[in-house]
Amino acid sequence: MKTAIMWFKTDLRLADNETFAQAIASSDQVIPVYVWDERLFEKTPYGTLKTGIFRKRFLVESLIDLDKRLRSKGSGLMLLKGSPEIEIPKLAQAYHVQKVFAKREVAFEEKQTAPAVEKALWKVGCELEIYSTSTLFRADDLPFSIKQIPEVFTAFRTKVEKDSFVRELIAEPEVVVSPTIPKVNWELPEIMRDNRAVLLFEGGETAALSRLNDYLFVSKSVASYKQTRNELIGPDYSSKFSVWLAQGCLSPKTIYHEVRRFEELHGANDSTYWLIFELIWRDFFRFLFKKHNERFFYLKGIKSAYPNQIIHNEQLLETWKKGETGNDFIDANMKELNATGFMSNRGRQLTASYFCYELQLDWRLGAAYFEEQLIDYDVSSNWGNWAYIAGVGNDPRGGRALDIEKQTQQYDKNATYRKLWLETSN
Ligand SMILES: Cc1cc2nc3c(=O)[nH]c(=O)nc-3n(C[C@H](O)[C@H](O)[C@H](O)COP(=O)(O)OP(=O)(O)OC[C@H]3O[C@@H](n4cnc5c(N)ncnc54)[C@H](O)[C@@H]3O)c2cc1C
């Protein structure tokens, strides 16, 4: 009997999951596994945590949901605790597994694990097969090699829009044949819910698909996305898909095909296009990470010169983190982040710009703080956007300070947002 392991990582879904579909197609039975690796919760060299409490909770919710969905297909999610390079080969040996199927990771640190697992698997006569499943466009469908990816977004976007395509969806399996998978007593970390939060984020594919349906077909907010995307309050000014995309509870291809379906039913406009345009930004940063690897974590990023005027000042750093800088707009955004694990795109642009140009701190400390706090933390989108703003990434115009006063007037004219976060409490 052919037995495979499906090693779930940041692809916690059944729908449009090529890795899982391949694991099922090539074997008689599959063991779906998640490895809870404590290294994911350690401190970073910047003194911040790799994963804060909001994302930890969201991750556990996503695992519970995946387990439920798998059980409804006759299987379940096996939970292993430890490091994948030890636990996966142990499991492979115990069940005489021939192949392990997993998702390819893009960022430097995450990429170290797969070769270590592969090496350990070889020793027990087992192979590792990996698939790239987190982008809208597939790397091998791009009109250029990874090495030749344009460094400027517009060049990247126009080329992929013209010369590439988005593949069809991969169907969710109807039945999953597995050996008996023991039930897990999941421990859900406690969090404080803030009633000012934009949305009550719940992890898992079920919640992701429900949000996709709500945003597109119930509130139909996608039809006005381009006009509302820079707002700050409430569930529907933007899609909020990022939290589910980050854990892979939802694939960007699923969003793409659902937006196309929306367009067929209700008509296409600037807004429906713009949502896909933003997903192309996400792909852009992911492919750039494949190209430049660990350089995105350097102070000088992908450039040859260091950013100007970097100072070290713990106190300034703390005031920014806590939302006590004295700039109301910045403070309101940081308070929202700390209380909910989310911040709007406008807020992220401005708090990062303030960090780099007003406080003149090492941008990596800001990026590391976002890494800890954001539910939707995604290594490429976070470090890529921070490097961009700091002037050491892919902004062709170099480092540019945003005009915070002007944008505060533009996006929070009546101070509604500032009042919400500075003058009211949970
Ligand atoms: C300093 C900084 C840090 C960021 N860190 C992250 C991060 O860790 N994780 C993350 O997913 N996004 C990050 N972003 C990008 C963006 O702010 C969020 O994706 C967006 O605010 C999430 O809300 P939404 O899903 O409602 O977005 P929407 O406006 O509805 O956009 C739809 C989707 O497009 C993608 N997208 C939108 N804007 C960007 C962008 N600038 N870069 C890459 N993808 C984008 C996201 O996947 C998003 O879910 C960061 C931006 C900045 C400026």
The ligand as an SDF file (V2000), in Angstrom:
LIG
                    3D

 53 58  0  0  0  0  0  0  0  0999 V2000
    4.9260   48.5420    6.1230 C   0  0  0  0  0  0  0  0  0  0  0  0
    3.9320   47.5620    5.5520 C   0  0  0  0  0  0  0  0  0  0  0  0
    3.8900   46.2500    6.0210 C   0  0  0  0  0  0  0  0  0  0  0  0
    3.0030   45.3360    5.4810 C   0  0  0  0  0  0  0  0  0  0  0  0
    2.9790   44.0540    5.9720 N   0  0  0  0  0  0  0  0  0  0  0  0
    2.1450   43.1430    5.4050 C   0  0  0  0  0  0  0  0  0  0  0  0
    2.1330   41.7970    5.8850 C   0  0  0  0  0  0  0  0  0  0  0  0
    2.8920   41.3980    6.7600 O   0  0  0  0  0  0  0  0  0  0  0  0
    1.2290   40.9460    5.3150 N   0  0  0  0  0  0  0  0  0  0  0  0
    0.3850   41.3250    4.3070 C   0  0  0  0  0  0  0  0  0  0  0  0
   -0.4140   40.5060    3.8270 O   0  0  0  0  0  0  0  0  0  0  0  0
    0.4300   42.5830    3.8370 N   0  0  0  0  0  0  0  0  0  0  0  0
    1.2560   43.4930    4.3470 C   0  0  0  0  0  0  0  0  0  0  0  0
    1.2530   44.7800    3.8670 N   0  0  0  0  0  0  0  0  0  0  0  0
    0.4300   45.0990    2.6890 C   0  0  0  0  0  0  0  0  0  0  0  0
   -0.9900   45.6440    2.9790 C   0  0  0  0  0  0  0  0  0  0  0  0
   -0.9330   46.7000    3.8630 O   0  0  0  0  0  0  0  0  0  0  0  0
   -1.9300   44.5550    3.5000 C   0  0  0  0  0  0  0  0  0  0  0  0
   -1.8880   43.4330    2.6470 O   0  0  0  0  0  0  0  0  0  0  0  0
   -3.3860   45.0340    3.5490 C   0  0  0  0  0  0  0  0  0  0  0  0
   -3.4940   46.1900    4.3080 O   0  0  0  0  0  0  0  0  0  0  0  0
   -4.2480   43.9380    4.1200 C   0  0  0  0  0  0  0  0  0  0  0  0
   -5.5900   44.3150    4.1790 O   0  0  0  0  0  0  0  0  0  0  0  0
   -6.6430   43.7880    3.1300 P   0  0  0  0  0  0  0  0  0  0  0  0
   -6.5410   42.3050    2.9930 O   0  0  0  0  0  0  0  0  0  0  0  0
   -7.9500   44.3360    3.5060 O   0  0  0  0  0  0  0  0  0  0  0  0
   -6.0890   44.4240    1.7810 O   0  0  0  0  0  0  0  0  0  0  0  0
   -6.8350   44.8280    0.4350 P   0  0  0  0  0  0  0  0  0  0  0  0
   -6.6520   46.2890    0.2510 O   0  0  0  0  0  0  0  0  0  0  0  0
   -8.2130   44.3150    0.3880 O   0  0  0  0  0  0  0  0  0  0  0  0
   -5.9510   44.1130   -0.6820 O   0  0  0  0  0  0  0  0  0  0  0  0
   -6.2380   42.7780   -1.1520 C   0  0  0  0  0  0  0  0  0  0  0  0
   -4.9920   41.9400   -1.0050 C   0  0  0  0  0  0  0  0  0  0  0  0
   -3.9420   42.4420   -1.8240 O   0  0  0  0  0  0  0  0  0  0  0  0
   -2.6900   42.2530   -1.2070 C   0  0  0  0  0  0  0  0  0  0  0  0
   -2.0440   43.5610   -0.9680 N   0  0  0  0  0  0  0  0  0  0  0  0
   -2.6230   44.7520   -0.8130 C   0  0  0  0  0  0  0  0  0  0  0  0
   -1.6920   45.7340   -0.6660 N   0  0  0  0  0  0  0  0  0  0  0  0
   -0.4940   45.1030   -0.7130 C   0  0  0  0  0  0  0  0  0  0  0  0
    0.8460   45.5520   -0.6090 C   0  0  0  0  0  0  0  0  0  0  0  0
    1.1640   46.8520   -0.4220 N   0  0  0  0  0  0  0  0  0  0  0  0
    1.8400   44.6350   -0.6510 N   0  0  0  0  0  0  0  0  0  0  0  0
    1.5700   43.3150   -0.8230 C   0  0  0  0  0  0  0  0  0  0  0  0
    0.3150   42.8440   -0.9480 N   0  0  0  0  0  0  0  0  0  0  0  0
   -0.7030   43.7230   -0.8870 C   0  0  0  0  0  0  0  0  0  0  0  0
   -2.9620   41.5670    0.1280 C   0  0  0  0  0  0  0  0  0  0  0  0
   -2.8080   40.1850   -0.0600 O   0  0  0  0  0  0  0  0  0  0  0  0
   -4.4170   41.9220    0.3980 C   0  0  0  0  0  0  0  0  0  0  0  0
   -5.0750   40.9790    1.2000 O   0  0  0  0  0  0  0  0  0  0  0  0
    2.1320   45.7310    4.4180 C   0  0  0  0  0  0  0  0  0  0  0  0
    2.1870   47.0360    3.9570 C   0  0  0  0  0  0  0  0  0  0  0  0
    3.0780   47.9480    4.5120 C   0  0  0  0  0  0  0  0  0  0  0  0
    3.0920   49.3530    3.9830 C   0  0  0  0  0  0  0  0  0  0  0  0
  1  2  1  0
  2  3  1  0
  2 52  2  0
  3  4  2  0
  4  5  1  0
  4 50  1  0
  5  6  2  0
  6  7  1  0
  6 13  1  0
  7  8  2  0
  7  9  1  0
  9 10  1  0
 10 11  2  0
 10 12  1  0
 12 13  2  0
 13 14  1  0
 14 15  1  0
 14 50  1  0
 15 16  1  0
 16 17  1  0
 16 18  1  0
 18 19  1  0
 18 20  1  0
 20 21  1  0
 20 22  1  0
 22 23  1  0
 23 24  1  0
 24 25  2  0
 24 26  1  0
 24 27  1  0
 27 28  1  0
 28 29  2  0
 28 30  1  0
 28 31  1  0
 31 32  1  0
 32 33  1  0
 33 34  1  0
 33 48  1  0
 34 35  1  0
 35 36  1  0
 35 46  1  0
 36 37  1  0
 36 45  1  0
 37 38  2  0
 38 39  1  0
 39 40  1  0
 39 45  2  0
 40 41  1  0
 40 42  2  0
 42 43  1  0
 43 44  2  0
 44 45  1  0
 46 47  1  0
 46 48  1  0
 48 49  1  0
 50 51  2  0
 51 52  1  0
 52 53  1  0
M  END
$$$$
